[in-house]
Amino acid sequence: QVQLVESGGGLVQAGGSLRLSCATSGRIFSSNTMGWYRQAPGKQREFVAHITRGIITNYADSVKGRFTISRDNAKNTVYLQMNSLKPEDTAVYYCAINSGGAQYWGQGTQVTVAS
């Protein structure tokens, strides 16, 4: 069983920054991809960013240049540094890991950006 626990969400003013963390535990294959997704009220969950174990990254166009994903392989932890936040970034942010062909999800953390 794989567990993911997110932290770091909260309320921030537009233009501000937040850093999300996601700690994983359990049986995780060494070759894995970790990522972040988000779901705003009334919308479908959408991709934000992901990072391979080899530190190859990919971002949604809406966050490029503002968000940075990183990971600590020794700790099986993934981070999302969010700068220049906008009200439209308001959502529940979910951490995910693809390990051994299976996708696992965290419980989500709320990010609210006030205008």
C-alpha positions in Angstrom: 0.0 0.0 0.0 1.2 3.5 -0.9 0.3 6.5 1.1 0.7 10.2 0.2 0.2 13.1 2.6 0.1 16.7 1.3 0.8 19.8 3.3 1.4 23.5 2.8 -1.9 24.7 1.5 -3.6 27.8 2.8 -4.9 31.3 2.0 -2.7 33.8 0.2 -3.1 37.1 -1.5 -2.8 37.3 -5.2 0.8 37.7 -6.2 1.9 35.7 -3.2 3.7 32.3 -2.8 3.0 28.9 -1.3 5.0 25.7 -1.2 3.3 22.4 -1.2 4.9 19.2 0.0 3.9 15.6 -0.4 5.5 12.8 1.5 5.0 9.3 0.3 5.4 6.0 2.1 4.9 2.3 1.4 6.0 0.1 -1.4 7.2 2.4 -4.1 9.1 1.3 -7.2 12.4 3.2 -7.8 11.3 4.2 -11.2 8.3 6.5 -10.7 6.8 9.8 -11.6 5.4 12.2 -9.1 3.1 15.0 -9.8 0.5 17.5 -8.8 -3.0 18.0 -10.1 -5.7 20.4 -9.0 -9.5 20.6 -9.0 -11.4 23.9 -8.8 -15.0 24.0 -7.7 -17.3 22.8 -10.5 -14.4 21.8 -12.7 -12.6 18.6 -13.6 -9.3 17.7 -12.0 -6.5 18.9 -14.2 -2.8 18.3 -14.6 -0.4 20.9 -13.0 3.1 19.4 -13.2 5.0 16.2 -12.9 8.6 15.1 -12.4 10.3 11.8 -13.2 12.9 10.2 -10.9 15.5 11.4 -13.4 14.3 15.0 -12.7 12.6 15.5 -16.1 9.7 18.0 -15.6 6.6 18.9 -17.4 4.1 21.7 -16.7 0.7 22.8 -17.7 0.8 26.0 -19.8 -1.2 27.9 -17.2 1.5 27.5 -14.5 4.7 27.6 -16.6 7.1 30.2 -15.3 5.3 30.5 -12.0 5.3 27.0 -10.5 8.3 24.8 -9.9 8.2 21.1 -9.1 11.0 19.3 -7.4 11.6 16.1 -5.5 13.9 14.5 -3.0 14.4 10.9 -4.0 15.9 9.9 -0.7 12.8 11.0 1.1 10.3 10.1 -1.7 8.9 13.6 -1.3 7.7 16.0 -4.0 7.3 19.7 -3.7 5.5 22.4 -5.6 6.7 26.0 -5.3 4.0 28.3 -6.4 4.8 32.0 -7.1 2.9 34.9 -8.5 -0.3 33.2 -7.5 -3.6 34.2 -9.1 -7.2 33.8 -8.0 -7.7 31.3 -10.8 -5.1 29.0 -9.1 -7.6 28.5 -6.3 -8.3 24.8 -6.0 -7.7 21.6 -4.1 -4.3 20.4 -5.0 -3.6 16.7 -5.2 -0.3 14.9 -5.1 0.0 11.7 -7.2 2.6 9.0 -7.8 2.7 6.6 -10.6 4.6 3.5 -9.4 4.7 0.1 -11.0 1.9 1.0 -13.4 -0.5 2.1 -10.6 -1.6 5.6 -9.8 -1.9 6.7 -6.2 -3.4 9.9 -4.8 -3.2 12.0 -1.8 -6.2 13.4 0.1 -5.7 16.9 -1.3 -4.8 20.3 0.2 -6.8 23.5 -0.3 -5.1 26.5 -1.9 -7.1 29.7 -1.9 -5.9 32.9 -3.6 -7.7 36.1 -2.6 -7.9 38.9 -5.1 
